Amino acid sequence: MADLIADPFRAARLVLHLRQEGITDDGVLKAMETIDRGAFVDTPGLEKLAFEDCVLPIPCGQIVPRPAVTGQLLQALQIRQMREARILLIGVGSGYTAALAAQLGADVFAMDRFRRLCDAARRRMLDLGLGNVDIRHGDGLAGWPERGPYDRILLTGAINEVPEILLQQLTKGGVLIAPFQMADAQHLLRIAADGTQDRLAIAQPLPLLIDGASRAL
């Protein structure tokens, strides 16, 4: 297994900042302190910014969100309230969020519309010794029904309408979490399989997800 943490001092400083941003879930904080965000970027020099609360670019025009945003997404999952959890992650990107969810003990089924990102994320999971992550190239907004149902479905990009096909892939007590784009603002939406909804704050708006799988990349 590759070393998970590169700089314990800077990681501890990041955790302190995340607490100030309202991330209080000890499991989420421990995972984010343990896993080196710098291992999920390709551009030389950017790994120096891994423990800063900033956005990092990755290939295919995508991003690694601010750690505060990633922490909010993971905290909304409430994985620690379950002994075991099956999570469908839509928008694997660099693989960072998937690795954190796997570190929390969840079985993660991650999708992305870009094959290049899927291939790179698979390699990173192998390097980190995380065997509880399965990655598929495809249209995440259509879900992965063959591997469902899921206790949690997490969208790492924004939507302006919740796809019914995703709600159908939740367990009876399951929850879908997604950044939801309103006309003038974005919030984090938690919607349960029974239709119950909650709105949570999000530290920074995320780009809208695009349906369909990319054929070029």
C-alpha positions in Angstrom: 0.0 0.0 0.0 1.3 3.4 -0.9 1.8 6.0 1.9 -1.5 7.7 2.5 -0.3 10.8 4.2 2.5 13.0 2.9 2.6 15.8 5.5 1.1 15.2 8.9 1.5 18.8 10.1 -0.2 20.4 7.1 -2.9 17.7 7.2 -3.6 18.6 10.9 -3.8 22.2 9.9 -6.3 21.4 7.2 -8.5 19.5 9.7 -8.5 22.5 12.0 -9.7 24.7 9.1 -12.4 22.1 8.2 -13.7 22.2 11.7 -14.0 25.9 11.4 -16.0 25.4 8.2 -18.5 23.2 10.0 -17.1 19.8 9.3 -17.6 18.0 12.6 -17.9 14.3 11.6 -14.8 12.7 13.1 -14.8 9.9 10.6 -14.8 12.3 7.7 -12.0 14.4 9.3 -9.9 11.4 10.0 -10.2 10.2 6.4 -9.3 13.6 5.1 -6.3 13.8 7.4 -5.2 10.3 6.3 -5.5 10.4 2.6 -3.1 12.7 0.7 -5.1 14.9 -1.7 -1.9 15.5 -3.6 -1.9 11.9 -4.9 -5.0 12.8 -7.0 -3.5 15.5 -9.2 -1.3 15.1 -12.2 0.1 18.5 -12.8 3.6 18.9 -11.4 3.7 21.4 -8.6 0.0 21.3 -7.7 0.6 18.7 -5.0 2.0 21.6 -3.0 -1.5 22.9 -2.8 -3.1 19.6 -1.7 -3.7 20.7 1.9 -4.9 24.2 1.0 -8.6 24.9 0.8 -8.6 25.5 -2.9 -9.9 24.1 -6.1 -7.4 22.0 -8.2 -7.7 21.3 -11.9 -7.5 17.8 -13.4 -7.8 16.6 -17.0 -10.9 16.7 -19.1 -11.7 20.2 -17.8 -12.7 18.8 -14.4 -11.7 19.8 -10.9 -11.0 18.5 -7.5 -13.3 20.7 -5.3 -12.2 22.6 -2.2 -11.7 20.3 0.8 -14.4 22.1 2.6 -16.9 21.2 -0.2 -15.7 17.6 -0.2 -16.1 17.4 3.5 -19.6 18.7 3.3 -20.5 16.1 0.7 -19.1 13.3 2.8 -20.6 14.6 6.0 -24.0 14.7 4.4 -23.7 10.9 3.6 -23.8 10.1 7.4 -21.9 6.9 6.7 -20.9 6.4 10.3 -24.5 5.9 11.3 -24.4 2.6 9.4 -22.3 -0.6 9.9 -22.0 -1.1 6.2 -22.9 1.2 3.3 -23.1 0.8 -0.4 -22.6 4.1 -2.2 -23.1 5.1 -5.8 -20.8 8.0 -6.5 -21.6 9.9 -9.7 -18.6 11.9 -11.0 -15.5 10.0 -9.9 -13.2 12.8 -11.2 -9.7 12.3 -9.7 -10.9 9.5 -7.4 -10.3 11.6 -4.2 -13.9 11.5 -2.9 -14.2 7.8 -3.7 -11.1 7.1 -1.8 -12.3 9.0 1.2 -15.7 7.2 1.2 -13.9 3.9 0.9 -11.7 4.9 3.9 -14.9 5.4 5.9 -15.7 1.8 5.3 -18.2 2.0 2.5 -18.3 -0.1 -0.7 -18.1 2.5 -3.4 -19.4 2.1 -6.9 -18.2 5.2 -8.9 -19.0 6.4 -12.3 -17.7 9.1 -14.7 -18.5 10.2 -18.2 -14.7 10.4 -19.0 -12.9 7.1 -19.6 -9.5 8.8 -19.0 -10.6 9.8 -15.5 -11.9 6.4 -14.7 -8.7 4.7 -15.8 -6.6 7.1 -13.7 -8.8 6.7 -10.7 -8.6 2.9 -10.9 -4.8 3.1 -10.8 -4.9 5.3 -7.8 -7.1 2.9 -5.9 -4.7 0.1 -6.6 -1.7 2.3 -5.5 -3.6 3.1 -2.2 -4.6 -0.5 -1.6 -8.3 0.4 -1.6 -10.1 -2.7 -2.8 -13.6 -1.6 -1.9 -14.0 0.8 -4.9 -15.4 -0.3 -8.3 -15.3 2.2 -11.1 -17.3 2.3 -14.4 -17.1 4.5 -17.4 -20.6 5.6 -18.4 -23.5 8.0 -17.9 -23.7 8.5 -14.2 -27.1 10.3 -14.3 -28.5 7.0 -15.4 -27.0 5.2 -12.4 -25.6 1.7 -12.2 -28.7 -0.4 -11.5 -26.9 -3.7 -11.9 -24.9 -3.1 -8.7 -27.8 -1.5 -6.7 -29.7 -0.9 -4.7 -27.6 1.7 -2.8 -27.8 3.1 0.7 -26.4 6.4 -0.5 -26.1 8.0 -3.9 -23.7 11.0 -4.0 -23.5 13.4 -7.0 -20.2 15.3 -7.0 -21.5 17.9 -9.5 -24.7 20.0 -9.5 -28.1 19.2 -11.0 -31.2 21.3 -11.5 -33.5 18.3 -11.5 -33.3 15.0 -9.6 -33.3 12.0 -12.0 -36.1 9.7 -11.1 -34.0 6.7 -12.3 -31.5 7.4 -9.5 -34.1 7.5 -6.8 -35.3 4.1 -8.0 -31.8 2.7 -7.2 -32.0 3.6 -3.5 -32.7 1.1 -0.7 -35.8 1.6 1.3 -34.0 3.7 3.8 -31.5 5.2 1.3 -30.6 8.8 0.7 -29.5 10.8 -2.4 -27.2 13.8 -1.9 -26.5 16.3 -4.6 -25.6 20.0 -5.1 -28.8 21.5 -6.4 -28.8 24.5 -8.6 -31.5 27.1 -8.1 -31.9 30.2 -10.2 -29.6 32.3 -8.1 -28.0 29.9 -5.6 -26.8 26.4 -5.0 -27.4 24.3 -1.9 -26.9 20.7 -0.9 -30.0 18.6 -1.2 -30.6 15.4 0.8 -33.6 13.5 -0.5 -34.7 10.2 1.1 -36.3 7.3 -0.7 -39.6 8.2 1.0 -39.4 11.8 -0.5 -38.3 13.6 2.7 -35.9 16.5 1.8 -33.4 18.6 3.6 -31.3 21.5 2.4 -27.8 22.1 3.6 -25.2 24.8 2.9 -22.4 24.2 0.4 -19.2 26.2 0.8 -18.8 26.8 -3.0 -21.0 26.1 -6.0 -20.0 23.1 -8.1 -20.3 22.8 -11.9 -23.3 21.2 -13.4 -23.1 17.5 -14.3 -23.5 16.6 -18.0 -25.5 13.5 -19.0 -24.1 10.9 -21.4 -20.7 9.3 -21.6 -17.9 11.1 -23.4 -16.7 9.3 -26.5 -13.6 11.5 -27.1 -11.9 11.2 -23.7 
